[in-house]
Amino acid sequence: MTGLAAIGAGLAAIAAGLGIGLVGSNAVQGIARQPEATKQINGAMILAAALVEGVAIIGMVLSFLIK
């Protein structure tokens, strides 16, 4: 793995961690404000976290393909 690929993979992992952290934080705030909407918020949170993780995986794969 070249240096640029390692930097790209690291940035993708950091971005995914920040994105999922923000999604989780906002979901907890939403549930605290409207407890009756817990199921809807959890579903949206899981979908958003999966999309963020998918983008991170694509970023890592692309960083490994760049040589």
C-alpha positions as CSV (number, residue, x, y, z in Angstrom):
1,M,0.0,0.0,0.0
2,T,1.4,3.4,-1.0
3,G,1.4,6.4,1.3
4,L,-1.5,8.1,-0.6
5,A,-3.6,5.0,-0.4
6,A,-3.1,4.8,3.4
7,I,-4.0,8.5,3.8
8,G,-7.1,7.9,1.7
9,A,-8.2,4.9,3.7
10,G,-7.5,6.8,7.0
11,L,-9.6,9.8,5.9
12,A,-12.4,7.5,4.8
13,A,-12.4,5.8,8.2
14,I,-12.3,9.1,10.1
15,A,-15.1,10.6,8.0
16,A,-17.3,7.5,8.6
17,G,-16.7,7.7,12.3
18,L,-17.7,11.3,12.4
19,G,-20.7,10.8,10.2
20,I,-22.1,7.9,12.2
21,G,-21.4,9.8,15.5
22,L,-23.4,12.8,14.2
23,V,-26.2,10.5,13.1
24,G,-26.4,8.8,16.4
25,S,-26.2,12.0,18.4
26,N,-29.0,13.6,16.4
27,A,-31.1,10.5,16.7
28,V,-30.7,10.5,20.5
29,Q,-31.7,14.2,20.6
30,G,-34.7,13.5,18.5
31,I,-35.8,10.6,20.7
32,A,-35.4,12.8,23.8
33,R,-37.6,15.4,22.2
34,Q,-40.3,13.1,20.8
35,P,-40.2,9.7,22.6
36,E,-43.3,8.5,20.6
37,A,-41.4,8.7,17.4
38,T,-38.6,6.3,18.5
39,K,-39.3,3.6,15.9
40,Q,-39.3,6.0,13.0
41,I,-36.2,7.7,14.2
42,N,-34.4,4.4,14.8
43,G,-35.2,3.3,11.3
44,A,-34.0,6.5,9.7
45,M,-30.8,6.4,11.9
46,I,-30.0,2.8,10.8
47,L,-30.5,3.7,7.1
48,A,-28.4,6.8,7.4
49,A,-25.6,5.0,9.2
50,A,-25.6,2.2,6.6
51,L,-25.3,4.8,3.8
52,V,-22.4,6.6,5.6
53,E,-20.7,3.3,6.1
54,G,-21.2,2.3,2.4
55,V,-19.6,5.6,1.3
56,A,-16.7,5.0,3.6
57,I,-16.2,1.5,2.2
58,I,-16.3,2.8,-1.3
59,G,-13.7,5.5,-0.3
60,M,-11.4,2.8,1.1
61,V,-11.7,0.6,-1.9
62,L,-11.0,3.5,-4.3
63,S,-8.0,4.5,-2.2
64,F,-6.6,1.0,-2.5
65,L,-7.2,1.0,-6.3
66,I,-5.2,4.2,-6.8
67,K,-1.6,3.3,-7.3
